[in-house]
Amino acid sequence: MAADALAEAVQLLNGQSATARLLKVSQQAVSAKLASGKVCSAKWVLPLEAATGVSRHRLRPDLYPSEHLGGPQTDLLEAAR
């Protein structure tokens, strides 16, 4: 679940204040998002992934539906080259 991924990212960053500093938002914004249980802001996804290693797919599966960039189609393209 995306809310669990956000909580994991916050924990890896050692808390809400550190997460807020990374994202350039208030600690209250991070707290509110965690309390809501909803997915994080799209603007937060890439910085969180870069800082924590929590995948963009786990943070926002609606925006990044697959952890594999192309799946079988990419394999076919590579084979054709």
MOMOHU-V719659 format. One record per run of one state. SS is the DSSP state (helix for helix, strand for strand, loop for the rest). FROM is the first residue (numbers start at 1). LEN is the number of residues. If there is no record, write none. Layout:
{{SS;FROM;LEN} {SS;FROM;LEN}}
This chain:
{{loop;1;1} {helix;2;11} {loop;13;3} {helix;16;8} {loop;24;3} {helix;27;10} {loop;37;5} {helix;42;11} {loop;53;3} {helix;56;4} {loop;60;12} {helix;72;9} {loop;81;1}}
